[in-house]
Amino acid sequence: MKVIVAQRVSTVMDADVILVLDDGRVVGQGTHDELAKSNAVYQEIIDSQLRKGA
């Protein structure tokens, strides 16, 4: 098993499981696709890093 700590969505997009942290608390867990559909914190990260730069 590998653990990667990252701030960039592009680094973790292909991970089997992503944990989303907010103020040190886990606020989401899942794949990129699952979190992109259902997790507001992860969606904000995507918006700030990927969509606005496209």
PyMOL Python script that loads the backbone (N, CA, C, O; Angstrom):
from pymol import cmd

cmd.read_pdbstr("""\
ATOM      1  N   MET A   1       0.841  -1.163   0.000  1.00  0.00           N
ATOM      2  CA  MET A   1       0.000   0.000   0.000  1.00  0.00           C
ATOM      3  C   MET A   1       0.894   1.237   0.000  1.00  0.00           C
ATOM      4  O   MET A   1       1.942   1.265   0.646  1.00  0.00           O
ATOM      5  N   LYS A   2       0.456   2.262  -0.740  1.00  0.00           N
ATOM      6  CA  LYS A   2       1.175   3.526  -0.789  1.00  0.00           C
ATOM      7  C   LYS A   2       0.251   4.623  -0.292  1.00  0.00           C
ATOM      8  O   LYS A   2      -0.952   4.607  -0.553  1.00  0.00           O
ATOM      9  N   VAL A   3       0.826   5.570   0.425  1.00  0.00           N
ATOM     10  CA  VAL A   3       0.090   6.742   0.890  1.00  0.00           C
ATOM     11  C   VAL A   3       0.757   7.966   0.282  1.00  0.00           C
ATOM     12  O   VAL A   3       1.970   8.148   0.392  1.00  0.00           O
ATOM     13  N   ILE A   4      -0.051   8.803  -0.361  1.00  0.00           N
ATOM     14  CA  ILE A   4       0.456  10.024  -0.968  1.00  0.00           C
ATOM     15  C   ILE A   4      -0.270  11.201  -0.330  1.00  0.00           C
ATOM     16  O   ILE A   4      -1.500  11.216  -0.271  1.00  0.00           O
ATOM     17  N   VAL A   5       0.468  12.164   0.135  1.00  0.00           N
ATOM     18  CA  VAL A   5      -0.112  13.388   0.659  1.00  0.00           C
ATOM     19  C   VAL A   5       0.096  14.449  -0.411  1.00  0.00           C
ATOM     20  O   VAL A   5       1.229  14.736  -0.798  1.00  0.00           O
ATOM     21  N   ALA A   6      -1.013  15.038  -0.891  1.00  0.00           N
ATOM     22  CA  ALA A   6      -0.896  15.993  -1.988  1.00  0.00           C
ATOM     23  C   ALA A   6      -1.947  17.088  -1.876  1.00  0.00           C
ATOM     24  O   ALA A   6      -3.011  16.904  -1.283  1.00  0.00           O
ATOM     25  N   GLN A   7      -1.618  18.222  -2.458  1.00  0.00           N
ATOM     26  CA  GLN A   7      -2.577  19.315  -2.539  1.00  0.00           C
ATOM     27  C   GLN A   7      -3.155  19.444  -3.939  1.00  0.00           C
ATOM     28  O   GLN A   7      -4.187  20.088  -4.127  1.00  0.00           O
ATOM     29  N   ARG A   8      -2.507  18.845  -4.913  1.00  0.00           N
ATOM     30  CA  ARG A   8      -2.947  18.960  -6.302  1.00  0.00           C
ATOM     31  C   ARG A   8      -3.863  17.794  -6.676  1.00  0.00           C
ATOM     32  O   ARG A   8      -3.526  16.630  -6.458  1.00  0.00           O
ATOM     33  N   VAL A   9      -5.019  18.124  -7.238  1.00  0.00           N
ATOM     34  CA  VAL A   9      -5.967  17.096  -7.685  1.00  0.00           C
ATOM     35  C   VAL A   9      -5.321  16.215  -8.750  1.00  0.00           C
ATOM     36  O   VAL A   9      -5.514  14.999  -8.755  1.00  0.00           O
ATOM     37  N   SER A  10      -4.558  16.823  -9.644  1.00  0.00           N
ATOM     38  CA  SER A  10      -3.939  16.052 -10.724  1.00  0.00           C
ATOM     39  C   SER A  10      -3.025  14.952 -10.206  1.00  0.00           C
ATOM     40  O   SER A  10      -2.808  13.957 -10.899  1.00  0.00           O
ATOM     41  N   THR A  11      -2.490  15.110  -9.011  1.00  0.00           N
ATOM     42  CA  THR A  11      -1.609  14.101  -8.415  1.00  0.00           C
ATOM     43  C   THR A  11      -2.383  12.884  -7.938  1.00  0.00           C
ATOM     44  O   THR A  11      -1.852  11.773  -7.963  1.00  0.00           O
ATOM     45  N   VAL A  12      -3.619  13.064  -7.508  1.00  0.00           N
ATOM     46  CA  VAL A  12      -4.369  11.971  -6.890  1.00  0.00           C
ATOM     47  C   VAL A  12      -5.533  11.446  -7.732  1.00  0.00           C
ATOM     48  O   VAL A  12      -6.242  10.539  -7.296  1.00  0.00           O
ATOM     49  N   MET A  13      -5.739  11.992  -8.913  1.00  0.00           N
ATOM     50  CA  MET A  13      -6.906  11.627  -9.724  1.00  0.00           C
ATOM     51  C   MET A  13      -7.033  10.121  -9.975  1.00  0.00           C
ATOM     52  O   MET A  13      -8.146   9.600 -10.045  1.00  0.00           O
ATOM     53  N   ASP A  14      -5.921   9.428 -10.109  1.00  0.00           N
ATOM     54  CA  ASP A  14      -5.955   7.994 -10.420  1.00  0.00           C
ATOM     55  C   ASP A  14      -5.830   7.103  -9.186  1.00  0.00           C
ATOM     56  O   ASP A  14      -5.713   5.884  -9.314  1.00  0.00           O
ATOM     57  N   ALA A  15      -5.852   7.692  -8.008  1.00  0.00           N
ATOM     58  CA  ALA A  15      -5.724   6.901  -6.775  1.00  0.00           C
ATOM     59  C   ALA A  15      -6.959   6.036  -6.557  1.00  0.00           C
ATOM     60  O   ALA A  15      -8.061   6.398  -6.968  1.00  0.00           O
ATOM     61  N   ASP A  16      -6.769   4.895  -5.911  1.00  0.00           N
ATOM     62  CA  ASP A  16      -7.886   3.999  -5.604  1.00  0.00           C
ATOM     63  C   ASP A  16      -8.814   4.615  -4.566  1.00  0.00           C
ATOM     64  O   ASP A  16     -10.033   4.465  -4.650  1.00  0.00           O
ATOM     65  N   VAL A  17      -8.240   5.305  -3.589  1.00  0.00           N
ATOM     66  CA  VAL A  17      -9.027   5.949  -2.532  1.00  0.00           C
ATOM     67  C   VAL A  17      -8.396   7.304  -2.226  1.00  0.00           C
ATOM     68  O   VAL A  17      -7.185   7.412  -2.033  1.00  0.00           O
ATOM     69  N   ILE A  18      -9.228   8.321  -2.187  1.00  0.00           N
ATOM     70  CA  ILE A  18      -8.792   9.668  -1.831  1.00  0.00           C
ATOM     71  C   ILE A  18      -9.506  10.052  -0.546  1.00  0.00           C
ATOM     72  O   ILE A  18     -10.718   9.874  -0.423  1.00  0.00           O
ATOM     73  N   LEU A  19      -8.756  10.577   0.408  1.00  0.00           N
ATOM     74  CA  LEU A  19      -9.344  11.136   1.622  1.00  0.00           C
ATOM     75  C   LEU A  19      -9.285  12.651   1.507  1.00  0.00           C
ATOM     76  O   LEU A  19      -8.222  13.213   1.242  1.00  0.00           O
ATOM     77  N   VAL A  20     -10.414  13.313   1.702  1.00  0.00           N
ATOM     78  CA  VAL A  20     -10.479  14.764   1.638  1.00  0.00           C
ATOM     79  C   VAL A  20     -10.480  15.291   3.063  1.00  0.00           C
ATOM     80  O   VAL A  20     -11.317  14.907   3.880  1.00  0.00           O
ATOM     81  N   LEU A  21      -9.521  16.186   3.355  1.00  0.00           N
ATOM     82  CA  LEU A  21      -9.406  16.764   4.689  1.00  0.00           C
ATOM     83  C   LEU A  21      -9.819  18.227   4.653  1.00  0.00           C
ATOM     84  O   LEU A  21      -9.529  18.941   3.693  1.00  0.00           O
ATOM     85  N   ASP A  22     -10.495  18.663   5.699  1.00  0.00           N
ATOM     86  CA  ASP A  22     -10.856  20.063   5.869  1.00  0.00           C
ATOM     87  C   ASP A  22     -10.622  20.417   7.333  1.00  0.00           C
ATOM     88  O   ASP A  22     -11.273  19.869   8.222  1.00  0.00           O
ATOM     89  N   ASP A  23      -9.705  21.320   7.574  1.00  0.00           N
ATOM     90  CA  ASP A  23      -9.320  21.682   8.943  1.00  0.00           C
ATOM     91  C   ASP A  23      -8.925  20.460   9.770  1.00  0.00           C
ATOM     92  O   ASP A  23      -9.256  20.368  10.952  1.00  0.00           O
ATOM     93  N   GLY A  24      -8.215  19.527   9.143  1.00  0.00           N
ATOM     94  CA  GLY A  24      -7.726  18.349   9.845  1.00  0.00           C
ATOM     95  C   GLY A  24      -8.737  17.224  10.023  1.00  0.00           C
ATOM     96  O   GLY A  24      -8.412  16.182  10.593  1.00  0.00           O
ATOM     97  N   ARG A  25      -9.950  17.425   9.544  1.00  0.00           N
ATOM     98  CA  ARG A  25     -10.998  16.388   9.656  1.00  0.00           C
ATOM     99  C   ARG A  25     -11.236  15.747   8.293  1.00  0.00           C
ATOM    100  O   ARG A  25     -11.215  16.431   7.270  1.00  0.00           O
ATOM    101  N   VAL A  26     -11.460  14.438   8.279  1.00  0.00           N
ATOM    102  CA  VAL A  26     -11.811  13.746   7.036  1.00  0.00           C
ATOM    103  C   VAL A  26     -13.264  14.090   6.707  1.00  0.00           C
ATOM    104  O   VAL A  26     -14.175  13.783   7.476  1.00  0.00           O
ATOM    105  N   VAL A  27     -13.467  14.729   5.554  1.00  0.00           N
ATOM    106  CA  VAL A  27     -14.815  15.129   5.145  1.00  0.00           C
ATOM    107  C   VAL A  27     -15.273  14.404   3.884  1.00  0.00           C
ATOM    108  O   VAL A  27     -16.365  14.661   3.377  1.00  0.00           O
ATOM    109  N   GLY A  28     -14.440  13.499   3.380  1.00  0.00           N
ATOM    110  CA  GLY A  28     -14.829  12.728   2.214  1.00  0.00           C
ATOM    111  C   GLY A  28     -13.855  11.607   1.954  1.00  0.00           C
ATOM    112  O   GLY A  28     -12.680  11.677   2.314  1.00  0.00           O
ATOM    113  N   GLN A  29     -14.378  10.557   1.311  1.00  0.00           N
ATOM    114  CA  GLN A  29     -13.546   9.404   0.963  1.00  0.00           C
ATOM    115  C   GLN A  29     -14.143   8.771  -0.274  1.00  0.00           C
ATOM    116  O   GLN A  29     -15.354   8.561  -0.349  1.00  0.00           O
ATOM    117  N   GLY A  30     -13.299   8.468  -1.243  1.00  0.00           N
ATOM    118  CA  GLY A  30     -13.775   7.809  -2.453  1.00  0.00           C
ATOM    119  C   GLY A  30     -12.804   8.006  -3.592  1.00  0.00           C
ATOM    120  O   GLY A  30     -11.672   8.447  -3.393  1.00  0.00           O
ATOM    121  N   THR A  31     -13.257   7.673  -4.793  1.00  0.00           N
ATOM    122  CA  THR A  31     -12.450   7.889  -5.987  1.00  0.00           C
ATOM    123  C   THR A  31     -12.640   9.331  -6.444  1.00  0.00           C
ATOM    124  O   THR A  31     -13.504  10.048  -5.940  1.00  0.00           O
ATOM    125  N   HIS A  32     -11.830   9.738  -7.394  1.00  0.00           N
ATOM    126  CA  HIS A  32     -11.950  11.095  -7.939  1.00  0.00           C
ATOM    127  C   HIS A  32     -13.367  11.317  -8.482  1.00  0.00           C
ATOM    128  O   HIS A  32     -13.995  12.333  -8.183  1.00  0.00           O
ATOM    129  N   ASP A  33     -13.862  10.380  -9.269  1.00  0.00           N
ATOM    130  CA  ASP A  33     -15.195  10.531  -9.861  1.00  0.00           C
ATOM    131  C   ASP A  33     -16.291  10.604  -8.803  1.00  0.00           C
ATOM    132  O   ASP A  33     -17.201  11.427  -8.909  1.00  0.00           O
ATOM    133  N   GLU A  34     -16.211   9.755  -7.790  1.00  0.00           N
ATOM    134  CA  GLU A  34     -17.217   9.769  -6.721  1.00  0.00           C
ATOM    135  C   GLU A  34     -17.205  11.099  -5.974  1.00  0.00           C
ATOM    136  O   GLU A  34     -18.257  11.689  -5.727  1.00  0.00           O
ATOM    137  N   LEU A  35     -16.019  11.564  -5.621  1.00  0.00           N
ATOM    138  CA  LEU A  35     -15.905  12.803  -4.862  1.00  0.00           C
ATOM    139  C   LEU A  35     -16.277  14.016  -5.707  1.00  0.00           C
ATOM    140  O   LEU A  35     -16.856  14.974  -5.196  1.00  0.00           O
ATOM    141  N   ALA A  36     -15.949  13.981  -6.989  1.00  0.00           N
ATOM    142  CA  ALA A  36     -16.290  15.092  -7.878  1.00  0.00           C
ATOM    143  C   ALA A  36     -17.802  15.265  -7.990  1.00  0.00           C
ATOM    144  O   ALA A  36     -18.285  16.374  -8.222  1.00  0.00           O
ATOM    145  N   LYS A  37     -18.543  14.185  -7.827  1.00  0.00           N
ATOM    146  CA  LYS A  37     -20.009  14.235  -7.920  1.00  0.00           C
ATOM    147  C   LYS A  37     -20.668  14.569  -6.588  1.00  0.00           C
ATOM    148  O   LYS A  37     -21.756  15.143  -6.570  1.00  0.00           O
ATOM    149  N   SER A  38     -20.031  14.220  -5.476  1.00  0.00           N
ATOM    150  CA  SER A  38     -20.779  14.248  -4.216  1.00  0.00           C
ATOM    151  C   SER A  38     -20.151  15.048  -3.075  1.00  0.00           C
ATOM    152  O   SER A  38     -20.783  15.208  -2.031  1.00  0.00           O
ATOM    153  N   ASN A  39     -18.933  15.552  -3.241  1.00  0.00           N
ATOM    154  CA  ASN A  39     -18.251  16.179  -2.104  1.00  0.00           C
ATOM    155  C   ASN A  39     -17.963  17.651  -2.406  1.00  0.00           C
ATOM    156  O   ASN A  39     -17.173  17.959  -3.299  1.00  0.00           O
ATOM    157  N   ALA A  40     -18.595  18.547  -1.673  1.00  0.00           N
ATOM    158  CA  ALA A  40     -18.474  19.983  -1.923  1.00  0.00           C
ATOM    159  C   ALA A  40     -17.045  20.487  -1.755  1.00  0.00           C
ATOM    160  O   ALA A  40     -16.594  21.327  -2.534  1.00  0.00           O
ATOM    161  N   VAL A  41     -16.334  19.993  -0.761  1.00  0.00           N
ATOM    162  CA  VAL A  41     -14.955  20.435  -0.537  1.00  0.00           C
ATOM    163  C   VAL A  41     -14.086  20.020  -1.718  1.00  0.00           C
ATOM    164  O   VAL A  41     -13.292  20.821  -2.212  1.00  0.00           O
ATOM    165  N   TYR A  42     -14.224  18.797  -2.168  1.00  0.00           N
ATOM    166  CA  TYR A  42     -13.434  18.315  -3.310  1.00  0.00           C
ATOM    167  C   TYR A  42     -13.814  19.068  -4.577  1.00  0.00           C
ATOM    168  O   TYR A  42     -12.945  19.385  -5.389  1.00  0.00           O
ATOM    169  N   GLN A  43     -15.090  19.357  -4.756  1.00  0.00           N
ATOM    170  CA  GLN A  43     -15.540  20.124  -5.916  1.00  0.00           C
ATOM    171  C   GLN A  43     -14.919  21.517  -5.922  1.00  0.00           C
ATOM    172  O   GLN A  43     -14.552  22.023  -6.983  1.00  0.00           O
ATOM    173  N   GLU A  44     -14.797  22.136  -4.768  1.00  0.00           N
ATOM    174  CA  GLU A  44     -14.152  23.456  -4.673  1.00  0.00           C
ATOM    175  C   GLU A  44     -12.677  23.368  -5.075  1.00  0.00           C
ATOM    176  O   GLU A  44     -12.152  24.255  -5.748  1.00  0.00           O
ATOM    177  N   ILE A  45     -12.029  22.300  -4.657  1.00  0.00           N
ATOM    178  CA  ILE A  45     -10.620  22.107  -5.016  1.00  0.00           C
ATOM    179  C   ILE A  45     -10.489  21.939  -6.527  1.00  0.00           C
ATOM    180  O   ILE A  45      -9.614  22.540  -7.150  1.00  0.00           O
ATOM    181  N   ILE A  46     -11.350  21.131  -7.105  1.00  0.00           N
ATOM    182  CA  ILE A  46     -11.337  20.932  -8.562  1.00  0.00           C
ATOM    183  C   ILE A  46     -11.545  22.264  -9.270  1.00  0.00           C
ATOM    184  O   ILE A  46     -10.812  22.598 -10.201  1.00  0.00           O
ATOM    185  N   ASP A  47     -12.537  23.017  -8.833  1.00  0.00           N
ATOM    186  CA  ASP A  47     -12.821  24.308  -9.465  1.00  0.00           C
ATOM    187  C   ASP A  47     -11.606  25.230  -9.419  1.00  0.00           C
ATOM    188  O   ASP A  47     -11.278  25.878 -10.414  1.00  0.00           O
ATOM    189  N   SER A  48     -10.949  25.291  -8.286  1.00  0.00           N
ATOM    190  CA  SER A  48      -9.830  26.210  -8.131  1.00  0.00           C
ATOM    191  C   SER A  48      -8.591  25.764  -8.902  1.00  0.00           C
ATOM    192  O   SER A  48      -7.775  26.597  -9.296  1.00  0.00           O
ATOM    193  N   GLN A  49      -8.444  24.453  -9.122  1.00  0.00           N
ATOM    194  CA  GLN A  49      -7.218  23.951  -9.738  1.00  0.00           C
ATOM    195  C   GLN A  49      -7.356  23.563 -11.201  1.00  0.00           C
ATOM    196  O   GLN A  49      -6.432  23.776 -11.986  1.00  0.00           O
ATOM    197  N   LEU A  50      -8.482  23.004 -11.573  1.00  0.00           N
ATOM    198  CA  LEU A  50      -8.603  22.448 -12.916  1.00  0.00           C
ATOM    199  C   LEU A  50      -9.515  23.249 -13.841  1.00  0.00           C
ATOM    200  O   LEU A  50      -9.101  23.640 -14.933  1.00  0.00           O
ATOM    201  N   ARG A  51     -10.712  23.489 -13.427  1.00  0.00           N
ATOM    202  CA  ARG A  51     -11.701  24.103 -14.309  1.00  0.00           C
ATOM    203  C   ARG A  51     -11.368  25.538 -14.653  1.00  0.00           C
ATOM    204  O   ARG A  51     -11.551  25.948 -15.800  1.00  0.00           O
ATOM    205  N   LYS A  52     -10.887  26.310 -13.705  1.00  0.00           N
ATOM    206  CA  LYS A  52     -10.576  27.719 -13.959  1.00  0.00           C
ATOM    207  C   LYS A  52      -9.324  27.880 -14.804  1.00  0.00           C
ATOM    208  O   LYS A  52      -9.139  28.898 -15.470  1.00  0.00           O
ATOM    209  N   GLY A  53      -8.468  26.870 -14.771  1.00  0.00           N
ATOM    210  CA  GLY A  53      -7.265  26.940 -15.579  1.00  0.00           C
ATOM    211  C   GLY A  53      -7.451  26.423 -16.991  1.00  0.00           C
ATOM    212  O   GLY A  53      -6.553  26.535 -17.825  1.00  0.00           O
ATOM    213  N   ALA A  54      -8.614  25.859 -17.259  1.00  0.00           N
ATOM    214  CA  ALA A  54      -8.841  25.270 -18.597  1.00  0.00           C
ATOM    215  C   ALA A  54      -9.291  26.293 -19.603  1.00  0.00           C
ATOM    216  O   ALA A  54      -9.522  25.956 -20.765  1.00  0.00           O
TER     217      ALA A  54
END
""", "prot")
cmd.dss("prot")
cmd.show_as("cartoon", "prot")
cmd.util.cbc("prot")
cmd.orient("prot")
